[in-house]
Amino acid sequence: MATDLSNIIKAYDVRGVVPDEWDESLAEVFGAAFVEVTGATAIVVGYDMRPSSPALSGAFARGAAARGVDVTLIGLCSTDQLYYASGSLNLPGAMFTASHNPAQYNGIKLCRAGAAPVGQDTGLATIRGLAEKWTDEGAPAIPAGTVPGTITELDSLPGYAEHLKGLVDLTAIRPLKVVVDAGNGMGGHTVPTVFAGLPLDLVPMYFELDGTFPNHEANPLDPKNIVDLQARVKSEGADLGIAFDGDADRCFIVDERGEGVSPSAITALVAARELARNGGTGTVIHNLITSWSVPEVVRENGGTPVRTRVGHSFIKEEMAKSGAIFGGEHSAHYYFKDFWNADTGMLAALHVLAALGGQDGPLSELVSSYDRYAGSGEINSTVADQVGRVAAIKETYGAQPDITLDELDGLTVTSTDWWFNVRASNTEPLLRLNVEARDPATLAKVRDEVLALIRA
């Protein structure tokens, strides 16, 4: 019977329950398929703190080495640390992580040399085809290399920390007290080294690496997962709080009052700093559900904003195409030209520390100029007939005056005082709604009207 791996090979990565959906034998096949698709003579492999990660990554390395490819194992790392290794060594890379998924999951994020993304259209579909062919009953043996490759180990953490600190000047900042919630994820591994030597009073929370996530899910975009951080920032009288997700490629910021700072405001703040660093010119990418504030701030600082669909593959593609200096998403992913167009939450966090420490006011005051509108955040509704509901919304608003409709990604409806976007989930029977308005009362009115149509 033919193998079907569609349940674990997603749009951007491999992800599934271990060992029920995939295991070491399949990881070995993925290693062989990855080097076939990239044509690499050497690759780099890293992994997160999940219990299954060391064995899966080791199997992947064996599968690659059997094809004659040299493997550099960097061991425990954050996803952006793997991107650093891929970029600095100019090698294709494999990161074993399931980000913020529960403990029984694991996955692989793949990239070509220079941290260029591998998704369905850029190699993942071919990897799936090879893996299905090589695991069929009675399939021929995977072709072996003439000479097996070597497997060596490298500690990339010091180089990663040095590279990031070379991109943001933190030498003259005032002393800051910062609470960091690593969520038992890879921030507990990277933060001590990156923050070493900086004028920071670090209050660590949940720095013990534990892929069973004993304290809370390592997904800071869900408000319930930053409650501990918010309370600790207030009780410590800290200047700010930073939360990282499981593989520490995303960061979420909390101000001195314990209030969450929207990723759109962080995108605008970092965009202004990166534009200043680049002489007041450059392109900045933002997806279509970031705040109106982002393109406004970019233009005010001499830059050119470019709007894209949601999803890191679209952002990275547009970054490469336009030569953009920076890109940001509502989901707290931040992409930098000087980091091989890859996303790194740590570099965004360093920018926030530099901006805050370079002036005397509190963070809430600093970000207020970047947070100009009322936003709903993402509201998910379970909907069986997604197409029908979106069509009903289009019909309702399309007939109204002074409204523009746009279908770049889902349906975006824009008026003079508000906009909203409705998108179907790729993986679940959900419609996702984001609304923004010039004031909270307008926001509430539009949000409730659209939700009534979605849930009719």
Phi, psi and omega in degrees: 000137182292140177285140176236114183254016183296335182287338181246344178263105187269192182296322187240348186201178171263135179202131179185176182281135179251132001265007187299315185260333174201159187210192184297323181295322178287325177300322179296319178296318178300322178299316179294318181293322181299316181288331175297316184287322182276341184066023186285152170258348177207148178220168177236140185228134176223171181208159178267193190273008181294144182305328184272354189294315182300317183291318181295316182292325177296320179294318178301316179298319179296318180298321178289316182296327179297336177275005178092014184259136177281135184242129172257118179265120177260002173067214181299129181198163170277164179298320180288339173290324174295319177298321176301314181296317179298318181289313186286327178270350183056049180233149169300150184224156176227125179247122179269108182196153168239029176051247184257008178298158179302166191302328185285351179270153163210169183198182177224125169260126186247148175215155173276179178306145182073022175063021179290134188291148172246113176235190182309315185274352185240028174132335185293322178295323178291319177301317178300314181301316179295315181297321178294319180296315185283347179253001175298150174299133179074012181290151176295156179296149176297129181300132182266157175286158178299314177235129179300147178283167179267156174238116181235161182250147181215136174266107183265357186297314180299319180295320178300311181298317181295318180299312181298316183289344174280349183260349180223127181275110180248010188293326187258011184286154175287158178298137181231144173260120185232128175264129179240123175258109181272353177059027184064016179258198191287349172300330178295339179270320187270323187301313182303322181284317181293319184279349182302133177086354179270153181284061184239136170265100187271125174252104184277140173234129173055049179276351180290125181290116183207102183289002173268357177048067186290341186261314174192162176301141183272056178229092186290351177286339176275119186308328183293340183273355176248007180301315180298318180296316181300316180295319183291321178302316181291316183292331180273349187062038185282161178282332178191169174232148178231129175244135176251153174277183189304314181263008171059032173262349176243146174228149180234138187249140176240134182278182186294344178270357184086012180269138176292140176262129185295141176303333176296318179295321177294319177302315181295316180299311181293323178301315180299319181291318180292324176295318178298320180295333182255028174072023176076020173222160177140161178264138176236129181267138173218145178279169192285357175247015167283164185294154169308331181304324188296302179298328178298311181296320179300312180296318180299333182259017173089002184265175178245114179279140176232127186265134180230173170294166177282139176126135189295332181293324179291318180297311183296322179298313181292324176302312183294317184294317187265353185067028183299149180272339185200153174214147180220150179234157177299341184271010179072030167263133182230127189244138185230133176303319183283005175235042177060032182062011182270167182267138177213112177292329182296319180293322176298318179298319179296323176298318179296316179298318180294318180295315181292315183285348181270003177214175189262345185282168178285165183297321181302321180289318181299316185276349183299328180285347179257359185234086196257349188229167176269129182236149183273340195072178183276126180246119183261136177232134175282120186222125180288310184261077183297316182299316181296319181292319179296320178298320179295321179294316180300318181294317182297312185273333181297334182276352184273151179288156175056036179240136171246141179248145184211132184241038176300320181206103189070214179236122174251127179244124185235133173241184181289329186249000182197165170211158170215157176231135175240124180230143175277141174292145177285336192243344184224163179281060185239148164251133181254126181246132170234131181232143172221145180212168182286342178209159184299325182294317178295319178304309183300317181298310182294315180305312183292322178297315183290320180297324177298321178289319180297319188262011182300000000 
